[in-house]
Amino acid sequence: MMRDGATALASGQSDTTIEVTLPGRSYAIVIGEGLMASAGRRIAAALPGARCAVVSDANVAALYLAPLKAALEQQGIFLGEAVVAPGEASKSFPVLAPLCERLLELGMERGDCVLAFGGGVVGDLAGFAASILRRGVRVVQMPTSLLAQVDSSVGGKTGIDTRQGKNLIGAFHQPSLVLADIALLSTLSPREFRAGYAEVVKYGLIGDAPFFAWLEEDWGEIFSPAGLARRRAVETSVRAKAAIVEEDEREESGKRALLNLGHSFGHALETFAGYTDRLLHGEAIAIGMRLAFAFSTELGLCPPSDVARVERHFEAVGLPVKIAAIPGSQPMPEEILRLMAQDKKVKGGRLALVVVRGIGAAFVEHDVPLARLTAFLARECAAR
Ligand SMILES: NC(=O)c1ccc[n+]([C@@H]2O[C@H](COP(=O)([O-])OP(=O)(O)OC[C@H]3O[C@@H](n4cnc5c(N)ncnc54)[C@H](O)[C@@H]3O)[C@@H](O)[C@H]2O)c1
């Protein structure tokens, strides 16, 4: 459900509100430019009486914590801050425990809220902390990376990684409000922006071929901070994600699983690379989506011309498409398979994989022929 916000912003553009309608836990996702200045007012209106503990990472805090704090203090709702180190390694037990204790030390009560202010790492970590703190306090997501704005801040999946794999410890904990301020994306590094863009492309590849065609045509404008294309890309992505979450909040009917296109491959590669900046999440997903398309062709499902289009587009924007693009040591096919089997998409020893009949036509195959997957991975690992 979508409605245009009435608020005229400094840029002259109004904000957009997309509602996620779920039984007993509906919430609004507000998308706009310059939302940070009004964050205090918006949170106070949505969560009357709640004070906010801001969780952020050191990069985002250095850039934006002071103005955010001022906006919250104006409303008298700033409780304090907890700042973690940037990077995937913060989605871990050793960071979670002191974070929870810090939030308790700030004096968080059940009626207060955690304000997750950062990329997907902060969103997943802070959201999970909120889900277990005092048996659950509310969380407001204020995503600052492209990936977090188009994907991770919406839908309530929270969690941390372990040596065994990504996101294996976590909880569903829907936010009470999401504030996506597009202006904050201007300080994102080009590499991080590109990595987030992989998740934008995902929505086209899953179920919206015209959106993918528009991205092929106009991606250059999305990468430029000026102009409306960036905003349109974020809004289209959020609308797609919100609709899927409304239909299948807990990944039970299979609809939400489509969002995992490329993720079984990608998570395995990310775990192999050790969750470092050797391979960013979005980069792993770009390789993973290309692998999902190529494997679908191998299964006779997808025309090779669509694999070529996906490859061409990722290469045009500077995203990796081959396993060989991972710097340093290379994974063996058996290792990728073992890591894929750890992923949550394994049921009763059978691997379920999101595959495609073409661009915009993804579906879940519940019984992937493991011998074919093994042979496919062996060839992909050997390909330069
Ligand atoms: N919960 C979900 O549904 C879901 C969905 C997709 C991805 N994820 C998770 O999201 C994580 C990846 O998120 P990410 O790509 O945002 O990574 P991230 O949180 O590590 O952010 C990327 C980098 O950009 C910096 N940054 C963020 N915003 C900035 C800004 N406005 N200006 C300058 N620098 C900024 C961060 O400090 C960090 O160094 C992964 O852990 C992934 O598993 C979760």
The ligand as an SDF file (V2000), in Angstrom:
LIG
                    3D

 44 48  0  0  0  0  0  0  0  0999 V2000
   17.8220   -8.6350    7.4320 N   0  0  0  0  0  0  0  0  0  0  0  0
   17.7070   -8.8030    6.1400 C   0  0  0  0  0  0  0  0  0  0  0  0
   16.6230   -9.0580    5.6050 O   0  0  0  0  0  0  0  0  0  0  0  0
   18.9310   -8.6420    5.2740 C   0  0  0  0  0  0  0  0  0  0  0  0
   18.7970   -8.5540    3.8810 C   0  0  0  0  0  0  0  0  0  0  0  0
   19.9500   -8.3300    3.1170 C   0  0  0  0  0  0  0  0  0  0  0  0
   21.1790   -8.2080    3.7400 C   0  0  0  0  0  0  0  0  0  0  0  0
   21.2700   -8.3130    5.0930 N   0  0  0  0  0  0  0  0  0  0  0  0
   22.5550   -8.1440    5.7840 C   0  0  0  0  0  0  0  0  0  0  0  0
   23.0310   -6.8190    5.5750 O   0  0  0  0  0  0  0  0  0  0  0  0
   24.4420   -6.8220    5.7650 C   0  0  0  0  0  0  0  0  0  0  0  0
   25.1050   -5.9750    4.7190 C   0  0  0  0  0  0  0  0  0  0  0  0
   24.6420   -4.6570    4.8260 O   0  0  0  0  0  0  0  0  0  0  0  0
   25.4690   -3.4190    4.2330 P   0  0  0  0  0  0  0  0  0  0  0  0
   25.8920   -3.7210    2.8660 O   0  0  0  0  0  0  0  0  0  0  0  0
   24.6800   -2.2100    4.5060 O   0  0  0  0  0  0  0  0  0  0  0  0
   26.8050   -3.4630    5.0970 O   0  0  0  0  0  0  0  0  0  0  0  0
   27.3320   -2.5720    6.3120 P   0  0  0  0  0  0  0  0  0  0  0  0
   26.3150   -2.3700    7.3410 O   0  0  0  0  0  0  0  0  0  0  0  0
   28.6260   -3.1830    6.6950 O   0  0  0  0  0  0  0  0  0  0  0  0
   27.5990   -1.1600    5.6320 O   0  0  0  0  0  0  0  0  0  0  0  0
   28.5450   -1.0630    4.6190 C   0  0  0  0  0  0  0  0  0  0  0  0
   29.6310   -0.0290    4.9510 C   0  0  0  0  0  0  0  0  0  0  0  0
   29.1200    1.2550    4.6350 O   0  0  0  0  0  0  0  0  0  0  0  0
   29.2730    2.1340    5.7620 C   0  0  0  0  0  0  0  0  0  0  0  0
   28.1530    3.0520    5.6890 N   0  0  0  0  0  0  0  0  0  0  0  0
   26.8400    2.7650    5.8990 C   0  0  0  0  0  0  0  0  0  0  0  0
   26.1010    3.8460    5.6340 N   0  0  0  0  0  0  0  0  0  0  0  0
   26.9420    4.8300    5.2470 C   0  0  0  0  0  0  0  0  0  0  0  0
   26.7800    6.1790    4.8180 C   0  0  0  0  0  0  0  0  0  0  0  0
   25.5680    6.7260    4.6970 N   0  0  0  0  0  0  0  0  0  0  0  0
   27.8880    6.8870    4.4970 N   0  0  0  0  0  0  0  0  0  0  0  0
   29.1140    6.3270    4.5800 C   0  0  0  0  0  0  0  0  0  0  0  0
   29.3450    5.0660    4.9540 N   0  0  0  0  0  0  0  0  0  0  0  0
   28.2630    4.3180    5.2930 C   0  0  0  0  0  0  0  0  0  0  0  0
   29.3150    1.2340    6.9550 C   0  0  0  0  0  0  0  0  0  0  0  0
   29.9990    1.8370    8.0260 O   0  0  0  0  0  0  0  0  0  0  0  0
   30.0700    0.0310    6.4030 C   0  0  0  0  0  0  0  0  0  0  0  0
   31.4480    0.2790    6.4400 O   0  0  0  0  0  0  0  0  0  0  0  0
   24.8810   -8.2670    5.7280 C   0  0  0  0  0  0  0  0  0  0  0  0
   25.2020   -8.6810    7.0250 O   0  0  0  0  0  0  0  0  0  0  0  0
   23.6510   -9.0110    5.2520 C   0  0  0  0  0  0  0  0  0  0  0  0
   23.5850  -10.3250    5.7550 O   0  0  0  0  0  0  0  0  0  0  0  0
   20.1740   -8.5170    5.8560 C   0  0  0  0  0  0  0  0  0  0  0  0
  1  2  1  0
  2  3  2  0
  2  4  1  0
  4  5  1  0
  4 44  2  0
  5  6  2  0
  6  7  1  0
  7  8  2  0
  8  9  1  0
  8 44  1  0
  9 10  1  0
  9 42  1  0
 10 11  1  0
 11 12  1  0
 11 40  1  0
 12 13  1  0
 13 14  1  0
 14 15  2  0
 14 16  1  0
 14 17  1  0
 17 18  1  0
 18 19  2  0
 18 20  1  0
 18 21  1  0
 21 22  1  0
 22 23  1  0
 23 24  1  0
 23 38  1  0
 24 25  1  0
 25 26  1  0
 25 36  1  0
 26 27  1  0
 26 35  1  0
 27 28  2  0
 28 29  1  0
 29 30  1  0
 29 35  2  0
 30 31  1  0
 30 32  2  0
 32 33  1  0
 33 34  2  0
 34 35  1  0
 36 37  1  0
 36 38  1  0
 38 39  1  0
 40 41  1  0
 40 42  1  0
 42 43  1  0
M  CHG  2   8   1  16  -1
M  END
$$$$
